[in-house]
């Protein structure tokens, strides 16, 4: 299991466009489950509606957890996505 935390910098938080891209990125890692924890709730990062339901705003710290065969690549990929987009 690989895990890291990130503070959301985007002034709109995780809103529709980046959430869709985030979910697509999370689903792209075969044999690996990517989850996100924010505001005391944990959801599968590949499920767009659940991701949007977290209500992540600017300044919120999120924790990304990657479990599975490609967890190293998934963690690196998700961290790169967050730094580039959120």
Residue frames as qw, qx, qy, qz and C-alpha x, y, z in Angstrom:
[[0.000, 0.889, 0.458, 0.000, 0.00, 0.00, 0.00],
 [0.388, 0.129, 0.011, 0.913, 1.28, 3.44, -0.97],
 [0.145, -0.851, -0.501, 0.059, -0.18, 6.54, 0.61],
 [0.362, 0.053, -0.049, 0.929, 0.46, 10.28, 0.45],
 [0.004, 0.780, 0.497, -0.379, -1.26, 13.52, 1.42],
 [0.298, 0.265, 0.327, 0.857, -1.80, 16.63, -0.68],
 [0.063, 0.588, 0.412, -0.693, -3.38, 20.03, 0.03],
 [0.409, 0.645, 0.570, 0.304, -5.74, 21.20, -2.73],
 [0.278, -0.330, 0.042, 0.901, -4.55, 24.51, -4.17],
 [0.033, 0.389, 0.610, 0.689, -7.17, 25.09, -6.91],
 [0.170, -0.048, 0.279, -0.944, -9.43, 27.97, -5.86],
 [0.692, -0.075, -0.229, -0.680, -12.53, 25.96, -6.84],
 [0.629, -0.275, 0.682, -0.253, -11.40, 22.75, -5.13],
 [0.208, -0.007, 0.923, 0.325, -12.17, 19.46, -6.87],
 [0.524, 0.435, 0.174, -0.711, -14.90, 20.58, -9.26],
 [0.858, 0.358, 0.264, -0.256, -16.43, 18.86, -12.31],
 [0.643, 0.689, -0.334, -0.034, -13.69, 19.10, -14.96],
 [0.123, 0.588, -0.767, 0.223, -10.69, 18.10, -12.83],
 [0.652, -0.168, 0.624, -0.396, -12.78, 15.53, -10.94],
 [0.889, 0.396, 0.063, -0.222, -13.57, 13.78, -14.23],
 [0.532, 0.661, -0.511, 0.138, -9.90, 13.76, -15.20],
 [0.266, -0.510, 0.719, -0.389, -8.92, 12.63, -11.70],
 [0.824, 0.012, 0.454, -0.340, -11.35, 9.69, -11.85],
 [0.826, 0.537, -0.151, -0.080, -10.14, 8.75, -15.34],
 [0.251, 0.674, -0.648, 0.251, -6.52, 8.83, -14.16],
 [0.501, -0.359, 0.673, -0.409, -7.35, 6.73, -11.08],
 [0.894, 0.196, 0.299, -0.271, -9.08, 4.08, -13.25],
 [0.618, 0.685, -0.374, -0.096, -6.15, 3.92, -15.67],
 [0.036, -0.551, 0.811, -0.192, -3.94, 1.90, -13.30],
 [0.799, -0.020, -0.519, -0.303, -4.75, -1.76, -13.92],
 [0.763, -0.192, -0.581, 0.209, -4.96, -4.09, -10.91],
 [0.302, -0.015, -0.438, 0.847, -4.71, -1.15, -8.50],
 [0.208, -0.797, -0.560, -0.090, -7.41, 0.45, -6.36],
 [0.247, 0.230, -0.163, 0.927, -7.00, 4.19, -5.79],
 [0.292, -0.757, -0.585, 0.012, -9.00, 5.78, -2.97],
 [0.154, 0.469, -0.126, 0.861, -9.19, 9.34, -1.69],
 [0.412, -0.587, -0.619, 0.320, -9.92, 10.46, 1.86],
 [0.088, 0.312, -0.033, 0.945, -11.14, 13.96, 2.67],
 [0.446, -0.346, 0.092, -0.820, -13.33, 15.47, 5.36],
 [0.485, -0.211, 0.733, -0.429, -13.43, 12.14, 7.23],
 [0.856, 0.317, 0.267, -0.308, -14.79, 10.16, 4.25],
 [0.255, -0.388, 0.775, 0.428, -13.02, 7.69, 1.96],
 [0.767, 0.488, 0.221, -0.354, -14.23, 6.85, -1.55],
 [0.742, 0.130, 0.486, 0.443, -12.95, 5.06, -4.63],
 [0.084, -0.584, 0.188, 0.785, -11.20, 7.78, -6.66],
 [0.085, 0.012, 0.774, 0.628, -12.42, 6.24, -9.91],
 [0.004, -0.630, -0.775, -0.047, -16.08, 6.87, -9.06],
 [0.153, 0.377, 0.138, 0.903, -16.84, 10.41, -10.22],
 [0.427, -0.665, -0.312, -0.527, -20.09, 11.00, -8.32],
 [0.759, -0.540, -0.280, 0.233, -18.62, 9.78, -5.02],
 [0.560, 0.033, -0.045, 0.827, -15.53, 11.91, -5.64],
 [0.053, -0.509, -0.194, -0.837, -17.72, 14.99, -6.22],
 [0.612, -0.637, -0.403, -0.238, -19.72, 14.09, -3.09],
 [0.667, -0.236, -0.355, 0.611, -16.66, 14.68, -0.91],
 [0.041, -0.970, -0.210, -0.115, -17.05, 18.44, -1.44],
 [0.711, -0.244, -0.004, 0.659, -13.31, 19.10, -1.46],
 [0.106, 0.989, 0.102, 0.020, -12.53, 22.84, -1.30],
 [0.459, 0.668, -0.346, 0.473, -9.31, 24.82, -1.64],
 [0.156, -0.620, 0.557, -0.530, -7.02, 24.21, 1.35],
 [0.909, -0.221, 0.163, -0.313, -8.46, 20.77, 2.13],
 [0.090, -0.516, 0.849, 0.075, -5.89, 18.07, 2.79],
 [0.919, 0.139, -0.104, -0.354, -6.66, 14.84, 0.94],
 [0.428, -0.449, 0.781, 0.065, -5.00, 11.47, 1.40],
 [0.743, 0.396, -0.382, -0.380, -4.54, 9.22, -1.61],
 [0.603, -0.328, 0.723, -0.079, -4.15, 5.48, -1.04],
 [0.647, 0.447, -0.498, -0.367, -3.07, 3.07, -3.79],
 [0.614, -0.279, 0.722, -0.156, -3.30, -0.69, -3.28],
 [0.892, 0.382, 0.194, -0.147, -2.50, -3.40, -5.81],
 [0.866, 0.111, 0.245, 0.422, 0.00, -4.63, -8.35],
 [0.461, 0.520, 0.127, 0.707, 0.81, -1.18, -9.77],
 [0.363, -0.853, -0.335, 0.167, 0.59, 0.86, -6.56],
 [0.497, -0.407, 0.132, 0.755, 4.01, 2.51, -7.03],
 [0.201, 0.213, 0.507, 0.810, 3.13, 3.78, -10.52],
 [0.184, -0.736, -0.595, -0.267, -0.39, 4.72, -9.41],
 [0.428, -0.753, -0.243, 0.437, 0.87, 6.78, -6.46],
 [0.376, -0.266, 0.281, 0.842, 3.41, 8.58, -8.65],
 [0.087, 0.384, 0.629, 0.670, 0.81, 9.19, -11.36],
 [0.260, -0.798, -0.539, -0.074, -1.83, 10.49, -8.97],
 [0.432, -0.653, -0.097, 0.615, 0.65, 12.79, -7.24],
 [0.287, -0.047, 0.424, 0.858, 1.80, 14.18, -10.60],
 [0.044, -0.601, -0.649, -0.464, -1.86, 14.74, -11.59],
 [0.347, -0.814, -0.412, 0.218, -2.64, 16.60, -8.36],
 [0.417, -0.506, 0.091, 0.750, 0.42, 18.83, -8.64],
 [0.205, 0.082, 0.536, 0.815, -0.33, 19.69, -12.27],
 [0.186, -0.470, -0.627, -0.593, -4.10, 20.19, -11.96],
 [0.508, -0.737, -0.401, -0.198, -5.22, 20.84, -8.39]]
